[in-house]
Structures are given as C-alpha cells and as structure tokens.
Amino acid sequence: MKKIIKLSLLLIIRQVWLWLCNLYLLSYEPFNVLKKIKEDRDKSQFLLVGGSLSIPMLIYVVMRLITDPLLYGSWLMSVGSIFKLAILLELLGMAYLIYWTNRVLRS
C-alpha cells in the first residue's frame, strides 16, 4: 500500500510540475509548448492546460449557486462588473489557446 501511495504521489508531482512549466511557457513560446504536447500525445497535459482556463469560472459559478441562496434567500439574476471582467478574461484566454492550437494542428 505504501508503494502505491508513493508512486501516486510521484506521479502527481510530475504532472503538476509539467503543468506549471507548460503554463509558464505558454506566454513565451505557445507554438512549441502545444507542439510538444501534441507530439508526446500527452492528453493529461492538454486537459490540464485547457482546463486551467475554464476551472476558475466553473468554481465561481458553483460558489454563486451555493452562496446566493444562503446569503440572499434566492439566486441573484444580476451579476456585477467582476463577473463580466472574468468572462472577458476567460474568452481572451480561450481565444489565445484556440488560436495557437489551430496553428499547431495545421503545421
């Protein structure tokens, strides 16, 4: 059992390290990073990089669904400027990632 836990921990550390490196390098050389992920056929890194753009928004929406009824008694239909800014940043990030992914797939 200890061996399985140790191997799992090492695998998690490796994936998190690669994920952080890929996120950092996406700002400098997105073509090379996405090309490397494609050549390695590393689906886990592709999901981590792609998911890191959408996960913050999912967390925000889930937290709104949980906290609005507790704080206000119902779900609020209006959202503030923070939500609109978050949506804009999400869309810009996804457009950036889709653009470079498209360039890699066409090359």
Backbone torsions as a table, in degrees:
resi	resn	phi	psi	omega
1	MET	NA	-40.2	179.3
2	LYS	-62.5	-36.5	-178.8
3	LYS	-66.6	-39.9	178.4
4	ILE	-64.9	-43.2	178.9
5	ILE	-63.8	-42.3	179.6
6	LYS	-63.2	-45.1	178.9
7	LEU	-65.1	-39.3	178.0
8	SER	-63.7	-42.8	179.0
9	LEU	-63.3	-43.0	178.1
10	LEU	-64.2	-38.9	178.2
11	LEU	-65.6	-41.8	178.0
12	ILE	-63.1	-44.4	179.6
13	ILE	-61.7	-42.6	179.9
14	ARG	-63.3	-46.2	-178.7
15	GLN	-65.4	-41.0	179.4
16	VAL	-66.1	-40.7	178.3
17	TRP	-62.2	-47.7	178.6
18	LEU	-61.8	-40.6	179.7
19	TRP	-61.7	-47.0	179.7
20	LEU	-65.2	-40.2	176.6
21	CYS	-62.7	-44.0	-179.9
22	ASN	-64.2	-41.3	178.4
23	LEU	-63.6	-41.6	179.1
24	TYR	-64.4	-45.7	-176.8
25	LEU	-74.0	-18.3	177.4
26	LEU	-60.5	-29.3	-179.8
27	SER	-77.3	-22.9	-178.1
28	TYR	-99.3	-49.1	-176.8
29	GLU	-138.1	72.5	-176.1
30	PRO	-62.9	-35.9	-179.1
31	PHE	-61.6	-47.3	-178.2
32	ASN	-66.4	-39.0	-179.6
33	VAL	-64.7	-49.2	-178.6
34	LEU	-68.3	-33.4	176.8
35	LYS	-64.9	-41.7	179.1
36	LYS	-64.4	-42.4	178.6
37	ILE	-62.8	-40.3	179.4
38	LYS	-66.6	-44.9	-178.8
39	GLU	-66.1	-36.2	178.6
40	ASP	-76.4	-11.8	-175.5
41	ARG	53.6	42.5	-177.0
42	ASP	-92.1	88.6	-177.2
43	LYS	-67.2	-31.7	-179.3
44	SER	-65.3	-41.0	178.5
45	GLN	-69.0	-36.6	177.0
46	PHE	-61.7	-43.9	179.0
47	LEU	-67.3	-38.6	179.5
48	LEU	-66.3	-44.1	-179.7
49	VAL	-67.0	-45.4	178.7
50	GLY	-67.2	-39.5	-179.5
51	GLY	-70.8	-26.0	-178.9
52	SER	-67.3	-16.7	175.3
53	LEU	-87.0	-30.6	-175.6
54	SER	-98.4	-20.9	-178.2
55	ILE	-61.9	-43.6	179.0
56	PRO	-57.9	-38.9	179.3
57	MET	-68.3	-40.6	177.6
58	LEU	-61.5	-41.5	178.6
59	ILE	-62.8	-42.9	179.3
60	TYR	-60.9	-46.8	-178.4
61	VAL	-64.1	-43.7	179.6
62	VAL	-63.8	-41.9	178.9
63	MET	-65.4	-36.4	175.3
64	ARG	-64.3	-41.4	179.8
65	LEU	-64.4	-31.3	-179.5
66	ILE	-82.5	-46.0	-171.2
67	THR	-84.0	-30.0	-179.0
68	ASP	-57.8	-48.8	178.1
69	PRO	-63.6	-33.3	-179.5
70	LEU	-71.2	-41.4	-176.1
71	LEU	-86.1	-37.5	-172.1
72	TYR	-116.0	-7.2	178.6
73	GLY	88.1	-13.4	176.7
74	SER	-158.6	172.7	178.0
75	TRP	-80.3	132.5	178.7
76	LEU	-82.3	131.8	-179.7
77	MET	-84.1	-25.8	-179.6
78	SER	-88.3	143.8	176.5
79	VAL	-121.9	153.4	-176.8
80	GLY	-86.9	-173.0	-178.5
81	SER	-70.0	-25.6	178.1
82	ILE	-63.8	-42.5	179.3
83	PHE	-63.9	-42.6	179.5
84	LYS	-65.1	-38.8	176.6
85	LEU	-65.4	-41.2	178.7
86	ALA	-63.4	-41.2	177.6
87	ILE	-62.9	-43.4	179.2
88	LEU	-61.0	-45.0	178.9
89	LEU	-64.6	-39.9	176.8
90	GLU	-60.5	-46.5	-178.9
91	LEU	-64.7	-40.4	177.5
92	LEU	-64.5	-43.2	178.3
93	GLY	-63.8	-42.7	178.8
94	MET	-67.1	-38.5	177.9
95	ALA	-63.1	-41.3	177.3
96	TYR	-60.2	-48.1	-178.7
97	LEU	-67.4	-40.5	179.0
98	ILE	-65.8	-40.6	178.7
99	TYR	-59.0	-49.8	-177.0
100	TRP	-71.9	-33.1	175.7
101	THR	-64.7	-41.1	177.6
102	ASN	-62.4	-41.7	178.5
103	ARG	-62.9	-40.0	179.5
104	VAL	-67.3	-43.3	-178.1
105	LEU	-67.1	-29.7	179.8
106	ARG	-81.5	-19.5	-177.8
107	SER	-80.5	NA	NA
